[in-house]
Amino acid sequence: MSFVSGDVCYILEDNKYVTKVKVMGRQEELYIVQRIGSCGAIRMTEKELFATEEEAAASKKTTHALVSPQLSILPERDNIPKII
């Protein structure tokens, strides 16, 4: 979807927070957007802008937790140094 100056859209910040922004303009492939109610502007690609809050929330990337094995289930548990 293409946005024009003045459009209100949404972005996903830090893969957590849906934020409402206003399109201020465009420079080549990047859109210049401003968070509603704040100063300053940021540049973003079209794929980072969403027409609705729901679309932005649905774009969250899931991360897989890194799990390390428990020492108690290792077969060599007798060889583990003890902390005294």
ZASE-34406 format. One record per residue: residue in one letter; x, y, z of N, C-alpha, C, O in turn. Coordinates in steps of 0.001 Angstrom, whole numbers, padded with zeros to 6 digits, always signed. Atoms other than C-alpha are relative to their C-alpha. Layout:
aXYZXYZXYZXYZ/...
This chain:
m+000853-001175+000000+000000+000000+000000+000898+001236+000000+001886+001294+000731/s-000768-001232+000110+001328+003413-000900-000640+001070+000892-001863+001196+000950/f+000482-001059-000874+001042+006296+001549+000412+001343-000570+001426+001451-001260/v-000314-001353+000449+000966+010028+000825+000111+000904+001221-000318+000540+002316/s-000178-000962-001074+001821+013050+002925-001342+000304+000667-002331+000604-000002/g+001224-000255-000754-000757+013525+005681-000719-001259+000445-001570-001191+001331/d+000634+001254-000403-001792+009856+005938+000411-000377+001414+001540-000122+001833/v-000292+000546-001316-002012+008324+009398+000128-001508-000160-000723-002155-000771/c-000219+001441+000077-000593+004824+009716+000642-000466+001299+000760+000311+002247/y-000531+000580-001226+000991+002530+012290+001329-000690-000273+001576-001197-001367/i-001269+000713+000087+004439+001122+012956+000121-000903+001217-000578-000715+002213/l-000276+000889-001121+005720-001642+015209+001400+000308+000496+002380+000066-000210/e-001304-000370-000562+008525-000430+017480+000526-001112+000890-000206-001655+001717/d-000677+001009-000809+010987-002885+019008-000730-001344+000003-000617-002113+000957/n+000761+001242+000132+008753-005747+017815-000981-000176+001170-001354-001301+001502/k+000911+000070-001149+006444-004877+020760-001144+000993-000066-002303+000630+000134/y+000947-001082-000175+004678-001548+020588-000538+000518-001333+000227+000881-002227/v+000631-000591+001185+002189-000412+017954-000122+001493+000252-000672+001918+001269/t-000028-001454-000165+002613+003333+017435-000665+000668-001196-000431+000295-002345/k+000677-000765+001044+000449+005749+015484+000950+001081-000505+001541+001816+000286/v-000886-000996+000603+002429+007918+013052-000721+000708-001144-001730+000231-001662/k+000536-000767+001126+001724+010543+010407+001090+000103-001057+002239+000411-000740/v-000956-000093+001104+003419+010484+007001+000221+001474-000319-000716+002214-000618/m-000348-001391+000273+005256+013751+006481+000458+000191-001447+000341+001282-002005/g-000487-000090+001370+006713+012982+003075+000716-001279-000395+000671-002288+000309/r-000703+001170+000518+008790+010604+001017+001269+000449-000701+001278+001440-001431/q-001264-000225+000698+012406+010524-000145+000411-001327-000603+000809-002248+000110/e-000312+001226+000742+013030+007877-002801-000794-001178+000563-002021-001184+000466/e+000688+001185-000505+012213+004521-001150-000420+000117+001468-001061-000792+001996/l+000285-000151-001423+011851+005871+002392-001089+001028+000264-001145+002083-000368/y+001023-000931-000454+008878+007493+004060+000520+000724+001233+001194+000128+002073/i-000336-000775-001195+009425+010257+006591-001280+000067+000821-002293+000602+000369/v+001183+000036-000849+007019+009731+009492+000311+000650+001338+001462+000711+001771/q-000120-000627-001303+006392+011490+012778-000985-000663+000949-002154-000845+000608/r+000889+000556-001017+004986+009909+015931-001025+001065+000370-000685+002237+000537/i+001054-000927-000384+001660+011484+016811+000273+000491+001423+000443-000319+002334/g-000205-000586-001313+002180+013864+019740+001454+000155+000400+001737+000415+001570/s-001404-000201-000355+005963+014070+019570+000717+000761-001108+000210+000900-002221/c-000812-000735+000963+008662+016047+017825+000973-000949-000678+001200-002062-000202/g-000979+000811+000711+011182+014725+015334-000664-000901-001019-001886-001046-001049/a+000520+000878+001041+010818+012353+012453+000971-001148-000202+002155-001047+000118/i-000832+001157+000319+012099+008952+011394-000291-000438-001425-001367-000173-001961/r+000175+000508+001363+012595+007338+008004-000235-001496+000053+000470-002220+000757/m+000359+001410-000012+011004+003968+007321-000363-000452-001410-000791+000344-002245/t+000397+000557+001289+010423+001664+004377-001500-000261-000008-002144-000268+001041/e+001440+000237+000123+006940+000955+003073-000432-001274+000714-001542-001342+001243/k+000375+001260-000658+007002-002590+004465-000067+000130+001517-000597-000758+002185/e+000055-000231-001441+007410-001129+007986-001207+000829+000418-001408+001069+001608/l+001193-000805-000270+004207+000943+007714-001245-000849-000220-001302-001650-001153/f+001226+000787+000069+000741-000514+008289-001212+000914+000051-001198+001941+000730/a+001207-000824+000081-002713+000850+007544-000828-000059+001283-001507+000912+001619/t+000799+000148-001214-004296-000481+010764+000861-000494+001161+001943-001044+000959/e-000679+000498-001185-003257-001267+014330+000100-001523-000037+001112-002101+000360/e+000044+001460+000042-004255-004883+013774+001084-000563-000919+001726-001561-000589/e-001049+000454+000927-001922-005265+010783+001378+000128+000649+002219-000761+000514/a-001284-000212-000659+000964-003825+012791+000223-001045+001085+001314-001606+001190/a-000119+000989-001074+000284-006126+015758+000216-001400-000573+000954-002200+000003/a-000136+001323+000621-000002-009144+013441+001389-000215-000592+001770-001352-000870/s-001323+000137+000613+003466-008429+012039+001088-000331+001015+002256-000466+000650/k-001004+000314-001025+005182-009208+015352+000686-001310-000337+000041-002291-000706/k-000780+001205+000249+007945-011722+014896+000155-000738+001318+000498-000144+002340/t-000164+000782-001215+008009-014538+017396+001458-000391+000156+002142-000691-000822/t-001365+000416-000282+011285-015339+019042-000048-001282+000814-000928-001467+001655/h-000058+001267-000712+012226-018746+020315+000969+000130+001166+002081+000638+001021/a-000843-000065-001183+013600-019010+023798+001146-001000-000126+000963-002115-000614/l-001132+000904-000028+017032-020508+024136-000047-000760+001315-000070-000165+002392/v+000108+000831-001186+016862-023418+026533+001281-000796+000154+001729-001452-000786/s-001194+000800-000260+019919-024958+028119-000403-001215+000828-001341-001141+001622/p+000367+001204-000749+019841-028479+029518+000281+000173+001485+001192+000897+001885/q-000237-000032-001436+019568-028944+033231+001174-000903+000331+001311-001987-000236/l-001151+000801-000370+022728-030207+034838-000410-001297+000678+000320-002286+000616/s+000421+001188-000724+020744-032699+036883-000358-001163-000916-000411-002304-000458/i+000357+001098+000896+019784-034701+033794+001180-000492-000833+001027-001407-001641/l-001177+000444+000734+023316-035036+032418+000529-001301+000600+000559-001443+001822/p-000473+001282-000541+024734-038565+032728+001275+000124+000828+001502-000691+001722/e-001265-000158-000734+028101-037295+034016-000164+000896+001216+000774+001610+001570/r+000233-000956-001080+026579-035454+036945+000926-000203+001199+001102+000709+002007/d-000947+000220-001093+029048-037077+039356+001303+000751-000238+002054+001000+000705/n-001231-000689+000330+031861-035269+037529-000121+001521+000085+000843+002239-000183/i+000207-001432-000089+030361-031830+038071+000647+000500+001299+000362-000023+002376/p-000637-000506-001232+032512-029812+040497-001042+000564+000952-002012+001191+000528/k+000914-000501-001019+030763-028971+043736+000510+001330+000521+001711+001525+000706/i-000338-001305-000548+030697-025443+045034-000104-000099+001511-001138-000481+002058/i-000023+000118-001465+031697-025312+048664-000030+001382+000608-000018+001519+001831/
